[in-house]
Amino acid sequence: MTAALRFCRHCDEPLTDPEDAVYVGHEPANSGPGWDIWAHRAHADLIGPDPVAARILVRVLIARASRPGT
């Protein structure tokens, strides 16, 4: 069995050196187990939350705050 090729979430470059790879988190999938997120050690702090998910959450929070009586 071959090792999986990992890519940096920030720069999309392959992570060829295992010492430089940093596990950032896990991203669930709609069906199946999802996948792990990896980054170069220098890029690990540059990865933020998914902007689409954050935008959806902001819209939900604004809609809740706009309802009278809540």
Secondary structure, 3 states (H helix, E strand, C coil): CCCCCCEECCCCCECCCCCCEEEEEEECCCCCCCEEEEEECCCHHHCCCCHHHHHHHHHHHHHHHHCCCC
